Structures are given as C-alpha cells and as structure tokens.
Amino acid sequence: IAQDDYMIGIWYRPGCHEVTACRYAHMFGGRPSEITMTGKRVYLRQFGVTGYFELGRCGFGCDDSTLAFEINGWRYIFGIKGASEQYLLKAARTLRYVRTDLFSAF
C-alpha cells in the first residue's frame, strides 16, 4: 500500500489464524496503479462511472468478489467473500459522497 492509500478490513473474530477463512471483507482506496481493472463492466449510476465486477471463486474457501471503480483520480475497491454483483453494488451505494481532499493530509 502506498503512502496515500488506505485499506479497511473486516474480520470474523479475534485470534483467527487462517487468513483467507477469517477475513470477511475489505475496502481499498488510493491512487490508481498500473494494474488494469478487469471483470464484468457495470455502471455505477450514483457516481456516473463504469466499474468492474469479478466474482470470487468458492471451493475449500471463498475468494473475495470485487467491485473496482475510479472517481476523481482515486481507485476504490470493495471486496466481500463470495458476494454477488448486486450485493457489492449495494455496498458501493453506501458511499454518500467521495471527497478526495480528506486524504491529502496523510
């Protein structure tokens, strides 16, 4: 994670030792990298931008499904284990507004 980036993780319980089994979700925000966003194109009407949804695979455990999008020069990624496209779109809609100036102090 770069200096201006941030990541928030949601974990099941304290003392959990299996990383992929214990983490439920994450949110990332930061400057776009050279990594291209991939997946199914989805339109985020609230922000007027196109995002990319990737369904997490489930087997022994589940990978995070992700929804990535960029607004005002910042990249946001929501990730939730095995979540559907609609569930992640709903999570993204919880952002009432995006203010990049809040992060300039870090």
DSSP file with accessible surface (Angstrom, degrees, kcal/mol):
  #  RESIDUE AA STRUCTURE BP1 BP2  ACC     N-H-->O    O-->H-N    N-H-->O    O-->H-N    TCO  KAPPA ALPHA  PHI   PSI    X-CA   Y-CA   Z-CA
    1    1 A I              0   0  138      0, 0.0     6,-0.1     0, 0.0    29,-0.0   0.000 360.0 360.0 360.0 131.3    0.0    0.0    0.0
    2    2 A A    >   -     0   0   60     29,-0.1     3,-1.4     1,-0.1     0, 0.0  -0.223 360.0 -94.7 -76.8 171.0    1.4    3.4   -1.0
    3    3 A Q  T 3  S+     0   0  168      1,-0.3    -1,-0.1    27,-0.0    27,-0.0   0.847 123.9  41.1 -57.4 -41.2    1.6    6.4    1.3
    4    4 A D  T 3  S+     0   0   65      2,-0.0    -1,-0.3   101,-0.0     2,-0.1   0.466  99.5  95.6 -89.2  -1.0   -1.7    8.0    0.3
    5    5 A D    <   -     0   0   30     -3,-1.4     2,-0.3    25,-0.1    25,-0.2  -0.438  52.7-166.0 -86.9 162.3   -3.6    4.7    0.1
    6    6 A Y  E     -A   29   0A  53     23,-2.7    23,-2.3    -2,-0.1     2,-0.4  -0.987   6.1-166.4-143.6 155.6   -5.8    3.1    2.7
    7    7 A M  E     -A   28   0A 100     -2,-0.3     2,-0.4    21,-0.2    21,-0.2  -0.992   3.8-162.3-143.2 135.3   -7.3   -0.3    3.3
    8    8 A I  E     -A   27   0A  94     19,-2.8    19,-2.2    -2,-0.4     2,-0.4  -0.973  11.6-164.9-116.8 130.0  -10.1   -1.3    5.8
    9    9 A G  E     -A   26   0A  38     -2,-0.4     2,-0.5    17,-0.2    17,-0.2  -0.902  10.7-153.1-116.5 145.8  -10.5   -5.0    6.7
   10   10 A I  E     -A   25   0A  94     15,-2.7    14,-3.1    -2,-0.4    15,-1.5  -0.982  19.0-167.6-117.1 122.7  -13.4   -6.7    8.4
   11   11 A W  E     -A   23   0A 139     -2,-0.5    12,-0.2    12,-0.2    11,-0.1  -0.786  24.5-131.2-113.1 153.0  -12.5   -9.9   10.2
   12   12 A Y  S    S-     0   0  128     10,-2.8    -1,-0.1    -2,-0.3    11,-0.1   0.932  78.7 -22.7 -67.0 -51.3  -14.7  -12.6   11.7
   13   13 A R  S >  S-     0   0  157      9,-0.2     3,-1.0     0, 0.0    -1,-0.2  -0.995  71.2 -88.5-159.6 156.3  -13.2  -12.9   15.2
   14   14 A P  T 3  S+     0   0  124      0, 0.0     3,-0.1     0, 0.0     0, 0.0  -0.347 106.2  28.9 -67.5 151.3  -10.1  -12.2   17.2
   15   15 A G  T 3  S+     0   0   56      1,-0.3     2,-0.3     2,-0.0     0, 0.0   0.583  78.5 150.3  78.6  10.0   -7.4  -14.9   17.3
   16   16 A a    <   -     0   0   35     -3,-1.0    -1,-0.3     1,-0.1     6,-0.0  -0.573  25.6-171.3 -77.4 137.2   -8.3  -16.4   14.0
   17   17 A H        +     0   0  163     -2,-0.3     2,-0.9     1,-0.1    -1,-0.1   0.621  61.1  80.3-108.8 -17.2   -5.2  -18.0   12.3
   18   18 A E     >  -     0   0  134      1,-0.2     4,-2.0     2,-0.1     3,-0.5  -0.813  65.4-158.4 -95.2 105.2   -6.3  -18.9    8.8
   19   19 A V  H  > S+     0   0   91     -2,-0.9     4,-1.8     1,-0.3     3,-0.3   0.896  87.5  42.6 -54.0 -51.4   -6.1  -15.6    6.8
   20   20 A T  H  4 S+     0   0   93      1,-0.2    -1,-0.3     2,-0.2    42,-0.2   0.821 117.3  47.8 -71.2 -25.8   -8.5  -16.4    4.0
   21   21 A A  H  4 S+     0   0   61     -3,-0.5    -1,-0.2     1,-0.1    -2,-0.2   0.756 114.5  46.1 -82.1 -23.2  -11.0  -18.1    6.3
   22   22 A a  H  < S+     0   0    1     -4,-2.0   -10,-2.8    -3,-0.3     2,-0.4   0.759  92.7  82.0 -93.7 -29.1  -11.0  -15.2    8.8
   23   23 A R  E  <  +A   11   0A  54     -4,-1.8   -12,-0.2    -5,-0.2     3,-0.1  -0.658  48.4 178.4 -82.4 131.3  -11.3  -12.1    6.7
   24   24 A Y  E     -     0   0A  72    -14,-3.1    57,-2.2    -2,-0.4     2,-0.3   0.838  60.0 -14.4 -96.6 -42.9  -14.8  -11.3    5.5
   25   25 A A  E     -AB  10  80A   5    -15,-1.5   -15,-2.7    55,-0.2    -1,-0.3  -0.973  51.4-161.9-156.5 165.3  -14.4   -8.1    3.5
   26   26 A H  E     -AB   9  79A  35     53,-2.6    53,-2.8    -2,-0.3     2,-0.4  -0.984   6.5-155.8-150.0 158.1  -12.1   -5.2    2.6
   27   27 A M  E     -AB   8  78A  29    -19,-2.2   -19,-2.8    -2,-0.3     2,-0.4  -0.994  13.8-168.7-134.3 134.3  -12.2   -1.8    1.1
   28   28 A F  E     +AB   7  77A  31     49,-2.6    49,-2.3    -2,-0.4     2,-0.4  -0.944   6.7 179.1-121.7 143.0   -9.3   -0.1   -0.6
   29   29 A G  E     +AB   6  76A   0    -23,-2.3   -23,-2.7    -2,-0.4     2,-0.3  -0.992  27.2 104.6-140.6 135.9   -8.9    3.5   -1.7
   30   30 A G  E     - B   0  75A   0     45,-1.9    45,-4.0    -2,-0.4   -25,-0.1  -0.983  67.7 -45.7 175.9-179.7   -5.9    5.0   -3.3
   31   31 A R        -     0   0  125     -2,-0.3    43,-0.2    43,-0.2   -29,-0.1  -0.446  69.7 -97.4 -67.8 140.9   -4.2    6.3   -6.4
   32   32 A P        -     0   0   50      0, 0.0     2,-0.2     0, 0.0    -1,-0.1  -0.278  40.1-151.2 -59.7 143.2   -4.7    4.1   -9.5
   33   33 A S        -     0   0   54      2,-0.3    -3,-0.0    -3,-0.1     0, 0.0  -0.418  34.7 -93.0-101.7-175.5   -1.8    1.8  -10.2
   34   34 A E  S    S+     0   0  182     -2,-0.2     2,-0.4     2,-0.1    -1,-0.0   0.586  93.9 109.2 -74.9  -9.0   -0.6    0.3  -13.5
   35   35 A I  S    S-     0   0  125      1,-0.1    -2,-0.3     0, 0.0     2,-0.3  -0.555  71.5-130.7 -73.2 124.6   -2.8   -2.7  -12.7
   36   36 A T        -     0   0  109     -2,-0.4     2,-0.3     1,-0.1    -2,-0.1  -0.559  16.5-119.4 -77.5 136.9   -5.7   -2.7  -15.1
   37   37 A M        -     0   0   36     -2,-0.3     2,-0.3     2,-0.0    -1,-0.1  -0.591  40.7-176.6 -73.7 136.0   -9.2   -3.2  -13.7
   38   38 A T        +     0   0   77     -2,-0.3     2,-0.2    14,-0.1    30,-0.2  -0.823  26.6  66.5-130.2 169.9  -10.8   -6.3  -15.1
   39   39 A G  S    S-     0   0   42     -2,-0.3     2,-0.3    13,-0.1    15,-0.2  -0.720  87.8 -16.1 118.4-166.9  -14.0   -8.2  -14.9
   40   40 A K  E     -C   53   0A 120     13,-2.6    13,-2.7    -2,-0.2     2,-0.3  -0.566  69.1-119.8 -75.5 129.5  -17.6   -7.5  -16.0
   41   41 A R  E     +C   52   0A 161     -2,-0.3     2,-0.3    11,-0.2    11,-0.2  -0.543  37.3 177.6 -72.6 130.6  -18.3   -3.9  -16.8
   42   42 A V  E     -C   51   0A  11      9,-2.4     9,-3.8    -2,-0.3     2,-0.5  -0.978  25.7-127.7-133.3 146.5  -21.0   -2.4  -14.5
   43   43 A Y  E     -C   50   0A 138     -2,-0.3     2,-1.0     7,-0.2     7,-0.2  -0.845   9.3-154.1 -98.1 125.9  -22.3    1.2  -14.4
   44   44 A L  E >>> -C   49   0A   9      5,-3.1     4,-1.6    -2,-0.5     5,-1.4  -0.826  11.5-172.4 -98.0  92.9  -22.4    2.9  -11.0
   45   45 A R  T 345S+     0   0  211     -2,-1.0    -1,-0.2     1,-0.2     3,-0.1   0.855  77.8  63.2 -57.3 -38.7  -25.2    5.4  -11.6
   46   46 A Q  T 345S+     0   0   81      1,-0.2    -1,-0.2    -3,-0.1    -2,-0.0   0.855 118.6  26.1 -56.8 -36.6  -24.7    7.2   -8.3
   47   47 A F  T <45S-     0   0   42     -3,-1.0    -1,-0.2     2,-0.2    -2,-0.2   0.508 102.4-125.2-105.4 -11.3  -21.2    8.3   -9.4
   48   48 A G  T  <5S+     0   0   42     -4,-1.6     2,-0.3     1,-0.2    -3,-0.2   0.841  70.5 116.6  69.7  33.0  -21.7    8.3  -13.2
   49   49 A V  E   < -C   44   0A  33     -5,-1.4    -5,-3.1    22,-0.0     2,-0.4  -0.902  66.3-115.9-130.6 160.0  -18.7    5.9  -13.7
   50   50 A T  E     -C   43   0A  51     -2,-0.3    20,-0.5    -7,-0.2    -7,-0.2  -0.799  34.5-175.1 -93.3 135.1  -18.1    2.4  -15.1
   51   51 A G  E     -C   42   0A   0     -9,-3.8    -9,-2.4    -2,-0.4     2,-0.4  -0.630  20.4-121.3-118.9-179.0  -16.8   -0.1  -12.6
   52   52 A Y  E     -CD  41  68A  52     16,-2.5    16,-2.3   -11,-0.2     2,-0.4  -0.990  17.9-160.1-133.2 124.9  -15.6   -3.7  -12.9
   53   53 A F  E     -CD  40  67A  20    -13,-2.7   -13,-2.6    -2,-0.4     2,-0.4  -0.871   6.6-175.2-106.4 134.2  -17.1   -6.7  -11.0
   54   54 A E  E     - D   0  66A  88     12,-2.5    12,-2.5    -2,-0.4     2,-0.4  -0.992  22.2-133.5-128.2 125.8  -15.2  -10.0  -10.5
   55   55 A L        -     0   0  117     -2,-0.4     2,-0.2    10,-0.2    10,-0.1  -0.602  22.6-125.4 -78.0 128.8  -17.0  -12.9   -8.8
   56   56 A G        -     0   0    9     27,-0.4     2,-0.3    -2,-0.4     9,-0.2  -0.500  24.3-122.2 -72.6 140.7  -14.9  -14.7   -6.2
   57   57 A R        -     0   0  188     -2,-0.2     6,-2.9     7,-0.2     2,-0.4  -0.621  21.9-152.3 -83.6 144.1  -14.5  -18.4   -6.6
   58   58 A b  B     +F   62   0B  81     -2,-0.3     4,-0.2     4,-0.2     2,-0.1  -0.951  40.3 118.8-118.3 138.0  -15.6  -20.8   -3.9
   59   59 A G  S    S-     0   0   68      2,-2.5     3,-0.1    -2,-0.4    -1,-0.0  -0.270  92.4  -5.4-151.8-109.8  -14.1  -24.2   -3.2
   60   60 A F  S    S-     0   0  230     -2,-0.1     2,-0.2     1,-0.0    -2,-0.1   0.892 145.7  -6.3 -62.4 -38.5  -12.5  -25.0    0.1
   61   61 A G  S    S-     0   0   42     -4,-0.1    -2,-2.5     0, 0.0     2,-0.4  -0.799  86.8 -98.9-140.5-178.6  -13.0  -21.4    1.0
   62   62 A b  B     -F   58   0B  44     -4,-0.2    -4,-0.2    -2,-0.2     2,-0.1  -0.927  22.4-140.1-114.1 137.0  -14.2  -18.4   -1.0
   63   63 A D        -     0   0   71     -6,-2.9    19,-2.3    -2,-0.4     2,-0.3  -0.439  40.4 -89.3 -76.6 164.0  -12.2  -15.7   -2.6
   64   64 A D  E     - E   0  81A  23     17,-0.3     2,-0.3    -2,-0.1    17,-0.3  -0.595  31.4-139.1 -74.3 132.1  -13.4  -12.1   -2.4
   65   65 A S  E     - E   0  80A   0     15,-2.7    15,-2.0    -2,-0.3     2,-0.4  -0.685  31.5-153.0 -77.8 145.4  -15.7  -10.9   -5.1
   66   66 A T  E     -DE  54  79A  34    -12,-2.5   -12,-2.5    -2,-0.3     2,-0.4  -0.938  25.9-165.3-130.1 150.8  -14.6   -7.4   -6.0
   67   67 A L  E     -DE  53  78A   1     11,-2.2    11,-2.5    -2,-0.4     2,-0.4  -0.985  20.3-175.7-128.8 117.5  -16.1   -4.2   -7.4
   68   68 A A  E     +DE  52  77A  10    -16,-2.3   -16,-2.5    -2,-0.4     2,-0.3  -0.931  10.8 154.5-118.1 141.1  -13.5   -1.7   -8.6
   69   69 A F  E     - E   0  76A   0      7,-2.2     7,-3.2    -2,-0.4     2,-0.4  -0.978  30.3-130.4-157.2 162.3  -14.0    1.9   -9.9
   70   70 A E  E     + E   0  75A  67    -20,-0.5     2,-0.4    -2,-0.3     5,-0.2  -0.970  20.7 175.7-123.7 136.9  -12.3    5.2  -10.2
   71   71 A I  E >  S- E   0  74A  19      3,-2.5     3,-1.9    -2,-0.4    -2,-0.0  -0.993  70.2 -13.8-138.7 129.5  -13.6    8.6   -9.2
   72   72 A N  T 3  S-     0   0  118     -2,-0.4     3,-0.1     1,-0.3    -1,-0.1   0.845 129.7 -48.4  50.6  40.3  -11.6   11.9   -9.3
   73   73 A G  T 3  S+     0   0   41      1,-0.2     2,-0.4   -42,-0.0    -1,-0.3   0.617 117.0 109.2  80.3   9.6   -8.3   10.2   -9.7
   74   74 A W  E <   - E   0  71A   4     -3,-1.9    -3,-2.5   -43,-0.2     2,-0.4  -0.955  58.5-141.9-119.0 142.5   -8.8    7.7   -6.9
   75   75 A R  E     -BE  30  70A  22    -45,-4.0   -45,-1.9    -2,-0.4     2,-0.4  -0.866  15.4-167.1-103.4 134.0   -9.4    4.0   -7.2
   76   76 A Y  E     -BE  29  69A   4     -7,-3.2    -7,-2.2    -2,-0.4     2,-0.4  -0.964   3.9-173.6-119.7 137.3  -11.9    2.3   -4.9
   77   77 A I  E     -BE  28  68A  40    -49,-2.3   -49,-2.6    -2,-0.4     2,-0.5  -0.987   5.9-166.8-133.9 122.4  -12.2   -1.5   -4.5
   78   78 A F  E     -BE  27  67A  20    -11,-2.5   -11,-2.2    -2,-0.4     2,-0.4  -0.919  12.0-175.3-101.5 134.5  -14.9   -3.2   -2.4
   79   79 A G  E     +BE  26  66A   0    -53,-2.8   -53,-2.6    -2,-0.5     2,-0.4  -0.995   9.2 168.8-135.0 127.3  -14.2   -6.9   -1.7
   80   80 A I  E >   -BE  25  65A  15    -15,-2.0   -15,-2.7    -2,-0.4     3,-1.9  -0.998  44.9 -96.8-137.8 134.7  -16.6   -9.4    0.1
   81   81 A K  E 3  S- E   0  64A  30    -57,-2.2   -17,-0.3    -2,-0.4   -18,-0.1  -0.249  99.2 -20.5 -54.6 119.9  -16.2  -13.1    0.2
   82   82 A G  T 3  S+     0   0   34    -19,-2.3    -1,-0.3     1,-0.2   -18,-0.1   0.644  94.2 164.1  59.2  19.6  -18.3  -14.8   -2.5
   83   83 A A    <   -     0   0    9     -3,-1.9   -27,-0.4   -18,-0.1    -1,-0.2  -0.330  35.1-120.1 -73.6 150.7  -20.6  -11.7   -2.8
   84   84 A S     >  -     0   0   62      1,-0.1     4,-2.1   -29,-0.1     5,-0.2  -0.364  26.3-107.8 -79.9 165.0  -22.9  -11.2   -5.8
   85   85 A E  H  > S+     0   0   39      1,-0.2     4,-2.4     2,-0.2     5,-0.2   0.923 120.9  51.3 -57.9 -45.6  -22.7   -8.3   -8.1
   86   86 A Q  H  > S+     0   0  117      1,-0.2     4,-2.1     2,-0.2    -1,-0.2   0.880 107.4  52.9 -63.4 -37.5  -25.9   -6.8   -6.7
   87   87 A Y  H  > S+     0   0  114      2,-0.2     4,-2.0     1,-0.2    -1,-0.2   0.925 111.5  45.3 -65.0 -43.0  -24.5   -7.1   -3.1
   88   88 A L  H  X S+     0   0    0     -4,-2.1     4,-2.5     2,-0.2    -2,-0.2   0.875 110.4  53.8 -70.3 -35.9  -21.3   -5.2   -4.0
   89   89 A L  H  X S+     0   0   18     -4,-2.4     4,-1.9     2,-0.2    -1,-0.2   0.912 108.7  50.5 -62.7 -38.8  -23.2   -2.6   -5.9
   90   90 A K  H  X S+     0   0  136     -4,-2.1     4,-0.6     2,-0.2    -2,-0.2   0.913 109.1  51.0 -64.2 -41.9  -25.4   -2.1   -2.8
   91   91 A A  H >< S+     0   0   20     -4,-2.0     3,-1.2     1,-0.2     4,-0.3   0.924 109.5  50.4 -61.0 -43.1  -22.2   -1.7   -0.7
   92   92 A A  H >< S+     0   0    1     -4,-2.5     3,-1.7     1,-0.3    -1,-0.2   0.866 102.4  61.4 -64.7 -34.0  -20.8    0.9   -3.1
   93   93 A R  H 3< S+     0   0  123     -4,-1.9    -1,-0.3     1,-0.3    -2,-0.2   0.666  86.0  76.1 -68.6 -13.1  -24.1    2.9   -2.9
   94   94 A T  T << S+     0   0   88     -3,-1.2     2,-0.8    -4,-0.6    -1,-0.3   0.711  72.5  93.6 -71.4 -16.8  -23.5    3.3    0.8
   95   95 A L    <   -     0   0   37     -3,-1.7     3,-0.1    -4,-0.3    -3,-0.0  -0.662  59.3-170.7 -74.4 113.2  -20.9    6.0   -0.1
   96   96 A R        -     0   0  193     -2,-0.8     2,-0.3     1,-0.3    -1,-0.2   0.856  68.6 -13.2 -74.2 -37.5  -22.9    9.2    0.0
   97   97 A Y        -     0   0  155     -3,-0.1     2,-0.5     2,-0.0    -1,-0.3  -0.974  62.2-129.6-157.8 160.3  -20.1   11.2   -1.5
   98   98 A V        -     0   0   26     -2,-0.3     2,-0.6    -3,-0.1    -3,-0.0  -0.977  20.5-176.4-120.9 118.7  -16.4   10.8   -2.2
   99   99 A R    >   -     0   0  109     -2,-0.5     3,-1.1     1,-0.1     4,-0.2  -0.912   8.3-176.7-117.1 105.3  -14.1   13.6   -1.1
  100  100 A T  G >  S+     0   0   38     -2,-0.6     3,-1.5     1,-0.2     4,-0.4   0.749  77.4  73.5 -73.0 -20.5  -10.5   13.0   -2.1
  101  101 A D  G >  S+     0   0   83      1,-0.3     3,-0.9     2,-0.2     4,-0.3   0.745  82.7  71.2 -66.9 -18.1   -9.4   16.2   -0.2
  102  102 A L  G <  S+     0   0   90     -3,-1.1     3,-0.4     1,-0.2    -1,-0.3   0.784  97.8  49.3 -65.1 -24.9   -9.9   14.3    3.0
  103  103 A F  G X  S+     0   0   39     -3,-1.5     3,-1.2    -4,-0.2    -1,-0.2   0.518  84.6  87.3 -95.5  -4.4   -6.8   12.1    2.2
  104  104 A S  T <  S+     0   0   98     -3,-0.9    -1,-0.2    -4,-0.4    -2,-0.1   0.742  81.0  63.0 -70.2 -19.1   -4.4   14.9    1.3
  105  105 A A  T 3         0   0   93     -3,-0.4    -1,-0.2    -4,-0.3    -2,-0.1   0.672 360.0 360.0 -77.7 -15.8   -3.4   15.3    5.0
  106  106 A F    <         0   0  153     -3,-1.2    -3,-0.0  -102,-0.1  -101,-0.0  -0.435 360.0 360.0 -82.7 360.0   -1.9   11.8    5.2
